[in-house]
Amino acid sequence: MNLKNEKTEIPCPGGGRAIKTTYGDLARKSSLKSNKGHEESLNLVIKANLKERWIN
């Protein structure tokens, strides 16, 4: 199973619909925007852990 292509949903910071994305997008991007324009910043520690798991 390729984790980079695995789909996930992140709760919208504005309380709307969840932001649909992949783990690969989480590792590449610094923030995600919902359909309504709410922006969620991504934790650098989480991103580093995801990248480390793909290398091993």
PQR file with spaces between the fields and no chain letter, atoms N, CA, C, O and H, PARSE charges and radii, in Angstrom:
ATOM       1  N    MET     1       0.848   -1.179    0.000 -0.4000 1.5000
ATOM       2  CA   MET     1       0.000    0.000    0.000 -0.0000 2.0000
ATOM       3  C    MET     1       0.893    1.242    0.000  0.5500 1.7000
ATOM       4  O    MET     1       1.858    1.315    0.760 -0.5500 1.4000
ATOM       5  N    ASN     2       0.575    2.196   -0.835 -0.4000 1.5000
ATOM       6  CA   ASN     2       1.341    3.424   -0.950 -0.0000 2.0000
ATOM       7  C    ASN     2       0.677    4.509   -0.099  0.5500 1.7000
ATOM       8  O    ASN     2      -0.416    4.978   -0.418 -0.5500 1.4000
ATOM       9  H    ASN     2      -0.209    2.136   -1.452  0.4000 1.0000
ATOM      10  N    LEU     3       1.345    4.899    0.978 -0.4000 1.5000
ATOM      11  CA   LEU     3       0.773    5.869    1.911 -0.0000 2.0000
ATOM      12  C    LEU     3       0.617    7.240    1.278  0.5500 1.7000
ATOM      13  O    LEU     3      -0.286    7.986    1.656 -0.5500 1.4000
ATOM      14  H    LEU     3       2.233    4.518    1.237  0.4000 1.0000
ATOM      15  N    LYS     4       1.467    7.591    0.329 -0.4000 1.5000
ATOM      16  CA   LYS     4       1.389    8.910   -0.300 -0.0000 2.0000
ATOM      17  C    LYS     4       0.057    9.135   -0.999  0.5500 1.7000
ATOM      18  O    LYS     4      -0.430   10.263   -1.052 -0.5500 1.4000
ATOM      19  H    LYS     4       2.200    6.985    0.022  0.4000 1.0000
ATOM      20  N    ASN     5      -0.531    8.083   -1.531 -0.4000 1.5000
ATOM      21  CA   ASN     5      -1.790    8.201   -2.271 -0.0000 2.0000
ATOM      22  C    ASN     5      -3.019    7.911   -1.413  0.5500 1.7000
ATOM      23  O    ASN     5      -4.149    8.017   -1.890 -0.5500 1.4000
ATOM      24  H    ASN     5      -0.134    7.166   -1.488  0.4000 1.0000
ATOM      25  N    GLU     6      -2.802    7.548   -0.155 -0.4000 1.5000
ATOM      26  CA   GLU     6      -3.913    7.246    0.747 -0.0000 2.0000
ATOM      27  C    GLU     6      -4.695    8.530    1.050  0.5500 1.7000
ATOM      28  O    GLU     6      -4.105    9.540    1.434 -0.5500 1.4000
ATOM      29  H    GLU     6      -1.884    7.462    0.232  0.4000 1.0000
ATOM      30  N    LYS     7      -6.002    8.492    0.882 -0.4000 1.5000
ATOM      31  CA   LYS     7      -6.838    9.676    1.102 -0.0000 2.0000
ATOM      32  C    LYS     7      -7.195    9.820    2.573  0.5500 1.7000
ATOM      33  O    LYS     7      -7.351    8.833    3.293 -0.5500 1.4000
ATOM      34  H    LYS     7      -6.482    7.671    0.571  0.4000 1.0000
ATOM      35  N    THR     8      -7.321   11.079    3.006 -0.4000 1.5000
ATOM      36  CA   THR     8      -7.703   11.376    4.383 -0.0000 2.0000
ATOM      37  C    THR     8      -8.513   12.662    4.405  0.5500 1.7000
ATOM      38  O    THR     8      -8.544   13.401    3.421 -0.5500 1.4000
ATOM      39  H    THR     8      -7.194   11.880    2.422  0.4000 1.0000
ATOM      40  N    GLU     9      -9.160   12.923    5.517 -0.4000 1.5000
ATOM      41  CA   GLU     9      -9.938   14.153    5.690 -0.0000 2.0000
ATOM      42  C    GLU     9      -9.474   14.851    6.959  0.5500 1.7000
ATOM      43  O    GLU     9      -9.245   14.210    7.985 -0.5500 1.4000
ATOM      44  H    GLU     9      -9.135   12.322    6.316  0.4000 1.0000
ATOM      45  N    ILE    10      -9.338   16.166    6.881 -0.4000 1.5000
ATOM      46  CA   ILE    10      -8.934   16.982    8.012 -0.0000 2.0000
ATOM      47  C    ILE    10     -10.108   17.885    8.355  0.5500 1.7000
ATOM      48  O    ILE    10     -10.683   18.505    7.461 -0.5500 1.4000
ATOM      49  H    ILE    10      -9.524   16.687    6.048  0.4000 1.0000
ATOM      50  N    PRO    11     -10.481   17.975    9.645 -0.5600 1.5000
ATOM      51  CA   PRO    11     -11.596   18.853   10.015  0.2800 2.0000
ATOM      52  C    PRO    11     -11.329   20.301    9.609  0.5500 1.7000
ATOM      53  O    PRO    11     -10.217   20.801    9.776 -0.5500 1.4000
ATOM      54  N    CYS    12     -12.329   20.956    9.087 -0.4000 1.5000
ATOM      55  CA   CYS    12     -12.215   22.352    8.672 -0.0000 2.0000
ATOM      56  C    CYS    12     -12.109   23.246    9.905  0.5500 1.7000
ATOM      57  O    CYS    12     -12.905   23.096   10.832 -0.5500 1.4000
ATOM      58  H    CYS    12     -13.232   20.549    8.952  0.4000 1.0000
ATOM      59  N    PRO    13     -11.144   24.176    9.942 -0.5600 1.5000
ATOM      60  CA   PRO    13     -11.007   25.050   11.099  0.2800 2.0000
ATOM      61  C    PRO    13     -12.200   25.986   11.291  0.5500 1.7000
ATOM      62  O    PRO    13     -12.411   26.494   12.393 -0.5500 1.4000
ATOM      63  N    GLY    14     -12.980   26.220   10.240 -0.4000 1.5000
ATOM      64  CA   GLY    14     -14.149   27.085   10.340 -0.0000 2.0000
ATOM      65  C    GLY    14     -15.425   26.347   10.682  0.5500 1.7000
ATOM      66  O    GLY    14     -16.486   26.962   10.789 -0.5500 1.4000
ATOM      67  H    GLY    14     -12.808   25.808    9.345  0.4000 1.0000
ATOM      68  N    GLY    15     -15.339   25.033   10.855 -0.4000 1.5000
ATOM      69  CA   GLY    15     -16.494   24.242   11.236 -0.0000 2.0000
ATOM      70  C    GLY    15     -17.303   23.725   10.061  0.5500 1.7000
ATOM      71  O    GLY    15     -18.378   23.162   10.268 -0.5500 1.4000
ATOM      72  H    GLY    15     -14.477   24.534   10.767  0.4000 1.0000
ATOM      73  N    GLY    16     -16.831   23.894    8.849 -0.4000 1.5000
ATOM      74  CA   GLY    16     -17.544   23.417    7.669 -0.0000 2.0000
ATOM      75  C    GLY    16     -17.182   21.985    7.333  0.5500 1.7000
ATOM      76  O    GLY    16     -16.838   21.190    8.208 -0.5500 1.4000
ATOM      77  H    GLY    16     -15.958   24.352    8.681  0.4000 1.0000
ATOM      78  N    ARG    17     -17.265   21.674    6.059 -0.4000 1.5000
ATOM      79  CA   ARG    17     -16.916   20.332    5.595 -0.0000 2.0000
ATOM      80  C    ARG    17     -15.435   20.060    5.794  0.5500 1.7000
ATOM      81  O    ARG    17     -14.613   20.977    5.802 -0.5500 1.4000
ATOM      82  H    ARG    17     -17.544   22.320    5.348  0.4000 1.0000
ATOM      83  N    ALA    18     -15.109   18.785    5.954 -0.4000 1.5000
ATOM      84  CA   ALA    18     -13.718   18.382    6.127 -0.0000 2.0000
ATOM      85  C    ALA    18     -12.936   18.638    4.833  0.5500 1.7000
ATOM      86  O    ALA    18     -13.499   18.596    3.739 -0.5500 1.4000
ATOM      87  H    ALA    18     -15.776   18.040    5.948  0.4000 1.0000
ATOM      88  N    ILE    19     -11.643   18.901    4.972 -0.4000 1.5000
ATOM      89  CA   ILE    19     -10.759   19.117    3.822 -0.0000 2.0000
ATOM      90  C    ILE    19     -10.275   17.746    3.373  0.5500 1.7000
ATOM      91  O    ILE    19      -9.619   17.040    4.138 -0.5500 1.4000
ATOM      92  H    ILE    19     -11.186   18.935    5.861  0.4000 1.0000
ATOM      93  N    LYS    20     -10.593   17.362    2.139 -0.4000 1.5000
ATOM      94  CA   LYS    20     -10.184   16.074    1.600 -0.0000 2.0000
ATOM      95  C    LYS    20      -8.823   16.235    0.938  0.5500 1.7000
ATOM      96  O    LYS    20      -8.619   17.129    0.117 -0.5500 1.4000
ATOM      97  H    LYS    20     -11.126   17.936    1.517  0.4000 1.0000
ATOM      98  N    THR    21      -7.889   15.349    1.309 -0.4000 1.5000
ATOM      99  CA   THR    21      -6.538   15.436    0.789 -0.0000 2.0000
ATOM     100  C    THR    21      -5.882   14.061    0.849  0.5500 1.7000
ATOM     101  O    THR    21      -6.514   13.087    1.258 -0.5500 1.4000
ATOM     102  H    THR    21      -8.055   14.622    1.975  0.4000 1.0000
ATOM     103  N    THR    22      -4.630   13.978    0.447 -0.4000 1.5000
ATOM     104  CA   THR    22      -3.852   12.750    0.563 -0.0000 2.0000
ATOM     105  C    THR    22      -2.688   13.000    1.508  0.5500 1.7000
ATOM     106  O    THR    22      -2.336   14.148    1.779 -0.5500 1.4000
ATOM     107  H    THR    22      -4.116   14.769    0.115  0.4000 1.0000
ATOM     108  N    TYR    23      -2.096   11.930    2.007 -0.4000 1.5000
ATOM     109  CA   TYR    23      -0.941   12.082    2.893 -0.0000 2.0000
ATOM     110  C    TYR    23       0.237   12.693    2.144  0.5500 1.7000
ATOM     111  O    TYR    23       1.057   13.388    2.746 -0.5500 1.4000
ATOM     112  H    TYR    23      -2.382   10.998    1.787  0.4000 1.0000
ATOM     113  N    GLY    24       0.334   12.448    0.850 -0.4000 1.5000
ATOM     114  CA   GLY    24       1.387   13.063    0.042 -0.0000 2.0000
ATOM     115  C    GLY    24       1.251   14.577    0.020  0.5500 1.7000
ATOM     116  O    GLY    24       2.251   15.289    0.112 -0.5500 1.4000
ATOM     117  H    GLY    24      -0.332   11.884    0.361  0.4000 1.0000
ATOM     118  N    ASP    25       0.019   15.080   -0.103 -0.4000 1.5000
ATOM     119  CA   ASP    25      -0.212   16.525   -0.059 -0.0000 2.0000
ATOM     120  C    ASP    25       0.148   17.100    1.305  0.5500 1.7000
ATOM     121  O    ASP    25       0.681   18.206    1.393 -0.5500 1.4000
ATOM     122  H    ASP    25      -0.793   14.502   -0.178  0.4000 1.0000
ATOM     123  N    LEU    26      -0.140   16.359    2.362 -0.4000 1.5000
ATOM     124  CA   LEU    26       0.188   16.824    3.704 -0.0000 2.0000
ATOM     125  C    LEU    26       1.691   17.009    3.869  0.5500 1.7000
ATOM     126  O    LEU    26       2.135   17.947    4.530 -0.5500 1.4000
ATOM     127  H    LEU    26      -0.573   15.460    2.290  0.4000 1.0000
ATOM     128  N    ALA    27       2.472   16.120    3.272 -0.4000 1.5000
ATOM     129  CA   ALA    27       3.926   16.195    3.393 -0.0000 2.0000
ATOM     130  C    ALA    27       4.502   17.327    2.547  0.5500 1.7000
ATOM     131  O    ALA    27       5.532   17.892    2.913 -0.5500 1.4000
ATOM     132  H    ALA    27       2.112   15.357    2.735  0.4000 1.0000
ATOM     133  N    ARG    28       3.873   17.670    1.439 -0.4000 1.5000
ATOM     134  CA   ARG    28       4.411   18.685    0.521 -0.0000 2.0000
ATOM     135  C    ARG    28       3.988   20.107    0.855  0.5500 1.7000
ATOM     136  O    ARG    28       4.770   21.040    0.674 -0.5500 1.4000
ATOM     137  H    ARG    28       3.036   17.210    1.142  0.4000 1.0000
ATOM     138  N    LYS    29       2.779   20.285    1.335 -0.4000 1.5000
ATOM     139  CA   LYS    29       2.225   21.630    1.506 -0.0000 2.0000
ATOM     140  C    LYS    29       2.401   22.142    2.936  0.5500 1.7000
ATOM     141  O    LYS    29       2.481   21.354    3.877 -0.5500 1.4000
ATOM     142  H    LYS    29       2.144   19.527    1.482  0.4000 1.0000
ATOM     143  N    SER    30       2.461   23.467    3.093 -0.4000 1.5000
ATOM     144  CA   SER    30       2.591   24.055    4.430 -0.0000 2.0000
ATOM     145  C    SER    30       1.226   24.354    5.037  0.5500 1.7000
ATOM     146  O    SER    30       1.109   24.510    6.253 -0.5500 1.4000
ATOM     147  H    SER    30       2.396   24.108    2.328  0.4000 1.0000
ATOM     148  N    SER    31       0.189   24.435    4.196 -0.4000 1.5000
ATOM     149  CA   SER    31      -1.167   24.664    4.696 -0.0000 2.0000
ATOM     150  C    SER    31      -2.164   24.158    3.662  0.5500 1.7000
ATOM     151  O    SER    31      -1.830   23.976    2.491 -0.5500 1.4000
ATOM     152  H    SER    31       0.284   24.309    3.208  0.4000 1.0000
ATOM     153  N    LEU    32      -3.387   23.937    4.115 -0.4000 1.5000
ATOM     154  CA   LEU    32      -4.470   23.492    3.238 -0.0000 2.0000
ATOM     155  C    LEU    32      -5.634   24.451    3.379  0.5500 1.7000
ATOM     156  O    LEU    32      -5.874   24.981    4.464 -0.5500 1.4000
ATOM     157  H    LEU    32      -3.657   24.085    5.066  0.4000 1.0000
ATOM     158  N    LYS    33      -6.358   24.680    2.300 -0.4000 1.5000
ATOM     159  CA   LYS    33      -7.530   25.551    2.323 -0.0000 2.0000
ATOM     160  C    LYS    33      -8.787   24.738    2.072  0.5500 1.7000
ATOM     161  O    LYS    33      -8.803   23.826    1.246 -0.5500 1.4000
ATOM     162  H    LYS    33      -6.163   24.249    1.419  0.4000 1.0000
ATOM     163  N    SER    34      -9.840   25.088    2.800 -0.4000 1.5000
ATOM     164  CA   SER    34     -11.129   24.444    2.595 -0.0000 2.0000
ATOM     165  C    SER    34     -11.831   25.111    1.416  0.5500 1.7000
ATOM     166  O    SER    34     -11.347   26.101    0.867 -0.5500 1.4000
ATOM     167  H    SER    34      -9.826   25.829    3.471  0.4000 1.0000
ATOM     168  N    ASN    35     -12.973   24.556    1.039 -0.4000 1.5000
ATOM     169  CA   ASN    35     -13.752   25.135   -0.059 -0.0000 2.0000
ATOM     170  C    ASN    35     -14.215   26.546    0.250  0.5500 1.7000
ATOM     171  O    ASN    35     -14.393   27.352   -0.664 -0.5500 1.4000
ATOM     172  H    ASN    35     -13.367   23.752    1.485  0.4000 1.0000
ATOM     173  N    LYS    36     -14.411   26.858    1.527 -0.4000 1.5000
ATOM     174  CA   LYS    36     -14.887   28.184    1.921 -0.0000 2.0000
ATOM     175  C    LYS    36     -13.747   29.155    2.202  0.5500 1.7000
ATOM     176  O    LYS    36     -13.998   30.290    2.607 -0.5500 1.4000
ATOM     177  H    LYS    36     -14.266   26.204    2.269  0.4000 1.0000
ATOM     178  N    GLY    37     -12.508   28.737    1.999 -0.4000 1.5000
ATOM     179  CA   GLY    37     -11.374   29.626    2.173 -0.0000 2.0000
ATOM     180  C    GLY    37     -10.712   29.593    3.535  0.5500 1.7000
ATOM     181  O    GLY    37      -9.760   30.336    3.770 -0.5500 1.4000
ATOM     182  H    GLY    37     -12.304   27.815    1.671  0.4000 1.0000
ATOM     183  N    HIS    38     -11.192   28.747    4.443 -0.4000 1.5000
ATOM     184  CA   HIS    38     -10.535   28.616    5.737 -0.0000 2.0000
ATOM     185  C    HIS    38      -9.207   27.894    5.528  0.5500 1.7000
ATOM     186  O    HIS    38      -9.130   26.932    4.763 -0.5500 1.4000
ATOM     187  H    HIS    38     -11.966   28.143    4.252  0.4000 1.0000
ATOM     188  N    GLU    39      -8.175   28.357    6.205 -0.4000 1.5000
ATOM     189  CA   GLU    39      -6.845   27.789    6.012 -0.0000 2.0000
ATOM     190  C    GLU    39      -6.377   27.074    7.272  0.5500 1.7000
ATOM     191  O    GLU    39      -6.531   27.584    8.381 -0.5500 1.4000
ATOM     192  H    GLU    39      -8.237   29.138    6.826  0.4000 1.0000
ATOM     193  N    GLU    40      -5.809   25.897    7.091 -0.4000 1.5000
ATOM     194  CA   GLU    40      -5.291   25.097    8.193 -0.0000 2.0000
ATOM     195  C    GLU    40      -3.788   24.938    7.991  0.5500 1.7000
ATOM     196  O    GLU    40      -3.350   24.368    6.992 -0.5500 1.4000
ATOM     197  H    GLU    40      -5.684   25.482    6.190  0.4000 1.0000
ATOM     198  N    SER    41      -2.995   25.444    8.942 -0.4000 1.5000
ATOM     199  CA   SER    41      -1.539   25.288    8.885 -0.0000 2.0000
ATOM     200  C    SER    41      -1.184   23.879    9.333  0.5500 1.7000
ATOM     201  O    SER    41      -1.833   23.314   10.214 -0.5500 1.4000
ATOM     202  H    SER    41      -3.351   25.908    9.753  0.4000 1.0000
ATOM     203  N    LEU    42      -0.149   23.319    8.721 -0.4000 1.5000
ATOM     204  CA   LEU    42       0.257   21.959    9.041 -0.0000 2.0000
ATOM     205  C    LEU    42       1.469   21.970    9.959  0.5500 1.7000
ATOM     206  O    LEU    42       2.402   22.747    9.758 -0.5500 1.4000
ATOM     207  H    LEU    42       0.378   23.778    8.006  0.4000 1.0000
ATOM     208  N    ASN    43       1.452   21.121   10.949 -0.4000 1.5000
ATOM     209  CA   ASN    43       2.506   21.011   11.936 -0.0000 2.0000
ATOM     210  C    ASN    43       3.769   20.437   11.288  0.5500 1.7000
ATOM     211  O    ASN    43       3.707   19.396   10.634 -0.5500 1.4000
ATOM     212  H    ASN    43       0.694   20.490   11.113  0.4000 1.0000
ATOM     213  N    LEU    44       4.905   21.103   11.464 -0.4000 1.5000
ATOM     214  CA   LEU    44       6.162   20.663   10.863 -0.0000 2.0000
ATOM     215  C    LEU    44       6.623   19.317   11.408  0.5500 1.7000
ATOM     216  O    LEU    44       7.252   18.551   10.677 -0.5500 1.4000
ATOM     217  H    LEU    44       4.955   21.948   11.996  0.4000 1.0000
ATOM     218  N    VAL    45       6.336   19.009   12.650 -0.4000 1.5000
ATOM     219  CA   VAL    45       6.728   17.727   13.231 -0.0000 2.0000
ATOM     220  C    VAL    45       5.983   16.589   12.548  0.5500 1.7000
ATOM     221  O    VAL    45       6.571   15.554   12.238 -0.5500 1.4000
ATOM     222  H    VAL    45       5.826   19.631   13.244  0.4000 1.0000
ATOM     223  N    ILE    46       4.693   16.781   12.314 -0.4000 1.5000
ATOM     224  CA   ILE    46       3.895   15.754   11.636 -0.0000 2.0000
ATOM     225  C    ILE    46       4.426   15.538   10.220  0.5500 1.7000
ATOM     226  O    ILE    46       4.554   14.400    9.769 -0.5500 1.4000
ATOM     227  H    ILE    46       4.215   17.622   12.565  0.4000 1.0000
ATOM     228  N    LYS    47       4.736   16.631    9.518 -0.4000 1.5000
ATOM     229  CA   LYS    47       5.263   16.514    8.159 -0.0000 2.0000
ATOM     230  C    LYS    47       6.586   15.761    8.143  0.5500 1.7000
ATOM     231  O    LYS    47       6.804   14.923    7.268 -0.5500 1.4000
ATOM     232  H    LYS    47       4.632   17.556    9.884  0.4000 1.0000
ATOM     233  N    ALA    48       7.471   16.043    9.091 -0.4000 1.5000
ATOM     234  CA   ALA    48       8.769   15.369    9.157 -0.0000 2.0000
ATOM     235  C    ALA    48       8.592   13.875    9.418  0.5500 1.7000
ATOM     236  O    ALA    48       9.305   13.055    8.840 -0.5500 1.4000
ATOM     237  H    ALA    48       7.294   16.724    9.802  0.4000 1.0000
ATOM     238  N    ASN    49       7.644   13.519   10.287 -0.4000 1.5000
ATOM     239  CA   ASN    49       7.385   12.106   10.581 -0.0000 2.0000
ATOM     240  C    ASN    49       6.864   11.373    9.348  0.5500 1.7000
ATOM     241  O    ASN    49       7.260   10.235    9.097 -0.5500 1.4000
ATOM     242  H    ASN    49       7.065   14.186   10.757  0.4000 1.0000
ATOM     243  N    LEU    50       5.987   12.005    8.580 -0.4000 1.5000
ATOM     244  CA   LEU    50       5.467   11.379    7.365 -0.0000 2.0000
ATOM     245  C    LEU    50       6.595   11.131    6.365  0.5500 1.7000
ATOM     246  O    LEU    50       6.691   10.046    5.792 -0.5500 1.4000
ATOM     247  H    LEU    50       5.665   12.929    8.784  0.4000 1.0000
ATOM     248  N    LYS    51       7.439   12.127    6.157 -0.4000 1.5000
ATOM     249  CA   LYS    51       8.542   11.987    5.200 -0.0000 2.0000
ATOM     250  C    LYS    51       9.520   10.910    5.644  0.5500 1.7000
ATOM     251  O    LYS    51      10.031   10.158    4.813 -0.5500 1.4000
ATOM     252  H    LYS    51       7.360   13.009    6.623  0.4000 1.0000
ATOM     253  N    GLU    52       9.789   10.825    6.951 -0.4000 1.5000
ATOM     254  CA   GLU    52      10.720    9.833    7.464 -0.0000 2.0000
ATOM     255  C    GLU    52      10.196    8.422    7.239  0.5500 1.7000
ATOM     256  O    GLU    52      10.972    7.520    6.923 -0.5500 1.4000
ATOM     257  H    GLU    52       9.375   11.435    7.626  0.4000 1.0000
ATOM     258  N    ARG    53       8.908    8.221    7.394 -0.4000 1.5000
ATOM     259  CA   ARG    53       8.322    6.888    7.185 -0.0000 2.0000
ATOM     260  C    ARG    53       8.406    6.465    5.722  0.5500 1.7000
ATOM     261  O    ARG    53       8.543    5.277    5.430 -0.5500 1.4000
ATOM     262  H    ARG    53       8.278    8.954    7.651  0.4000 1.0000
ATOM     263  N    TRP    54       8.324    7.425    4.797 -0.4000 1.5000
ATOM     264  CA   TRP    54       8.400    7.080    3.379 -0.0000 2.0000
ATOM     265  C    TRP    54       9.812    6.718    2.980  0.5500 1.7000
ATOM     266  O    TRP    54      10.008    5.916    2.067 -0.5500 1.4000
ATOM     267  H    TRP    54       8.213    8.390    5.034  0.4000 1.0000
ATOM     268  N    ILE    55      10.806    7.296    3.650 -0.4000 1.5000
ATOM     269  CA   ILE    55      12.199    6.997    3.317 -0.0000 2.0000
ATOM     270  C    ILE    55      12.563    5.589    3.775  0.5500 1.7000
ATOM     271  O    ILE    55      13.294    4.881    3.083 -0.5500 1.4000
ATOM     272  H    ILE    55      10.646    7.948    4.392  0.4000 1.0000
ATOM     273  N    ASN    56      12.047    5.174    4.957 -0.4000 1.5000
ATOM     274  CA   ASN    56      12.373    3.855    5.503 -0.0000 2.0000
ATOM     275  C    ASN    56      11.547    2.773    4.893  0.5500 1.7000
ATOM     276  O    ASN    56      11.703    1.604    5.247 -0.5500 1.4000
ATOM     277  H    ASN    56      11.452    5.750    5.519  0.4000 1.0000
